[in-house]
């Protein structure tokens, strides 16, 4: 599953950033804060392939389930309309 792979790689980047910052001497609460900012930035640059694979996998899964963005929005709108109609009767 590409989504699991991407998630594990992002967690590994966070752990790596945390470890490098710790070894660099950062020992305060900023350690986690800076690692939390650095890891997504690094993942955006370094993990393009796994990110694209995960996005494609999610889109394919959604298409196999027969859901499109428009169909899901239409179903939500129809349900909301029905609830409002029942409430005003």
C-alpha positions in Angstrom: 0.0 0.0 0.0 1.6 3.3 -1.1 -0.2 5.2 1.6 1.4 3.2 4.4 4.8 3.5 2.7 4.4 7.3 2.5 3.3 7.6 6.1 6.2 5.5 7.3 8.6 7.6 5.3 7.2 10.8 6.7 7.5 9.4 10.3 11.1 8.4 9.5 11.8 11.9 8.3 10.4 13.4 11.5 12.4 10.9 13.7 15.5 11.7 11.6 15.0 15.5 12.0 14.4 15.0 15.7 17.6 13.0 16.1 19.7 15.4 14.1 18.5 18.4 16.0 19.1 16.5 19.3 22.6 15.7 18.2 23.1 19.3 17.2 22.4 20.3 20.8 18.8 21.4 20.8 17.3 20.1 24.0 14.3 22.4 24.7 10.7 22.2 23.6 11.8 23.8 20.4 13.3 20.5 19.4 9.9 19.0 18.7 8.6 22.2 17.2 11.4 22.7 14.7 11.4 19.0 13.8 7.6 19.2 13.2 8.2 22.1 10.8 11.3 20.6 9.1 9.8 17.1 8.5 6.9 18.2 6.3 9.1 20.6 4.4 11.6 17.8 3.8 8.9 15.4 2.8 7.5 17.8 0.3 10.9 18.0 -1.4 12.2 14.4 -0.9 9.1 12.3 -1.1 7.5 13.4 -4.3 7.4 9.9 -5.8 5.8 8.2 -2.8 3.4 11.1 -2.3 2.2 10.9 -6.0 1.9 7.1 -5.7 -0.3 7.5 -2.5 -2.4 10.1 -4.2 -2.9 7.9 -7.2 -3.8 4.9 -5.0 -6.4 7.0 -3.1 -7.9 8.3 -6.3 -8.1 4.8 -7.8 -9.7 3.5 -4.7 -12.3 6.2 -4.7 -13.0 5.6 -8.4 -13.4 1.8 -7.7 -15.9 2.6 -5.0 -17.9 4.6 -7.5 -17.5 7.9 -5.8 -16.6 11.0 -7.6 -16.2 14.4 -6.0 -19.4 15.6 -7.7 -21.4 12.5 -6.8 -20.4 12.7 -3.2 -21.3 16.4 -3.0 -24.7 15.7 -4.7 -25.5 12.9 -2.2 -24.6 15.2 0.7 -26.7 18.0 -0.6 -29.6 15.7 -1.2 -29.4 14.4 2.3 -29.2 17.9 3.8 -32.2 19.0 1.7 -34.2 16.0 2.9 -33.4 16.8 6.5 -34.3 20.4 6.1 -37.6 19.5 4.3 -38.5 17.1 7.2 -37.7 19.8 9.8 -39.9 22.4 8.1 -43.0 20.1 7.6 
